[in-house]
Amino acid sequence: MKLFRTTGTCSEAIRYEVTDGVVTACQFVGGCPGNTQAVAKLVIGKKVEEVIALLKGIPCRNGTSCPDQLARALEAERQPPSGVILTP
């Protein structure tokens, strides 16, 4: 699984896997357990573009949220911007 280090949220990171453009695994490290577990279960089996469209821009604190950070992770995988480090 890939690891995305989150910023501005209670969760510290997101572990996820994408196969053929579909999210096949997702796990938040830290954060509010009920919410992050729900988000993780709901995105599995969905196309990356659909997940980004659903979750991007959802606010919680610091102008972002755990779902927004997942959307950013998936966007970064498509075209990593400078400064974003994805680790296998």
Stockholm file with secondary structure:
# STOCKHOLM 1.0

chainA/1-88         MKLFRTTGTCSEAIRYEVTDGVVTACQFVGGCPGNTQAVAKLVIGKKVEEVIALLKGIPCRNGTSCPDQLARALEAERQPPSGVILTP
#=GR chainA/1-88 SS CEEEECCSSSEEEEEEEEETTEEEEEEEEESCHHHHHHHHHHHTTSBHHHHHHHHTTCCSBTTBCHHHHHHHHHHHHHSCCTTCCEEC
#=GC SS_cons        CEEEECCSSSEEEEEEEEETTEEEEEEEEESCHHHHHHHHHHHTTSBHHHHHHHHTTCCSBTTBCHHHHHHHHHHHHHSCCTTCCEEC
//
